[in-house]
């Protein structure tokens, strides 16, 4: 009985741990791709407006809000120009 337990501890647990890590990596990959796409969207909106946007303007547009890019620049920013 002790020999069977030793074989399980020596072989089964490391194999299960390896599969768990691989499965976790496969599950996280789509989330990382979605975050990368969202960050690229925010950066491209900042390039179009020419100013770094604070607040939720770029985030709202990347989430699908029907907002014109000219509305994302606040009135105080337009007065400075």
Residue, then its C-alpha position, 0 to 999 in steps of 0.5 A: x500500500x505504501x508503495x502505491x501511495x509513493x507512486x501516486x505522489x511521485x507521478x500523478x500529482x506533478x502531472x495534475x499540477x502541470x495540466x492545471x497550469x496549462x489549463x489556466x493559461x489557456x483560460x487567461x489568453x482570451x482575456x489578455x487579448x481583449x485587454x490588449x485590444x481595448x488598450x489599443x482602442x484607447x491609445x488610438x482615440x488619444x492619437x486622433x484627438x491629439x491629447x491624452x484623455x482623462x476621465x471616461x471619454x475614451x473608455x466610453x467610446x471603446x465600450x461602444x458609446x455613441x459619442x463623437x470624438x470632438x465631444x471628448x475634448x473638454x471645453x477647458x482644453x479647447x480654450x487653452x488652444 
